[in-house]
């Protein structure tokens, strides 16, 4: 916002920043299993997502960080292999299948498939993923080709774009059927003149 020297309305310039992630603590109040009130913590953190990557390892770290935002998913690169991993979400019928591939030329891709159902019969609800390949650039300082940071291409029906790998987690959160809060049974009304303490 810029104030004018000669008075009048200030000039306002709006800049679109599509790759901002806001983190805040949310509080909810429920009545009969329905959200009746929500409040957001005023001390929220906002960071600009960097969706450009130099090497495969950066993508895997970012993917794990994104998926760990999904309730009941806790991945650790030091413990878990991301090649053919299946995660069942407790309290739901959701099963998340994760597959990553590394290629000899530096290319990397990942696919996340959501299944629902029991152990014997499952239904495929959809899949999303990301693809990345190193991109050659030019180093002006040495006057020779060099590798440049490259963005990952996120794909899938209903997945958001321009936010790095975070949309993969958002896609899961939106489609998993989470447990409903229990509805409290209505208390029977006492008839007029009844003495609850007895005679």
NORCORNOR-V273923 format. One record per helix or strand of 2 or more residues. SS is the DSSP state (2 for helix, 1 for strand). FROM is the first residue (numbers start at 1). LEN is the number of residues. Records with the same first field share a line. If there is no record, write none. Layout:
SS=FROM-LEN + FROM-LEN
//
This chain:
1=20-4 + 26-6 + 34-7 + 45-4 + 52-2 + 85-4 + 94-9 + 108-10 + 122-11 + 135-5 + 144-5 + 150-2 + 153-4
2=56-12 + 166-10
//
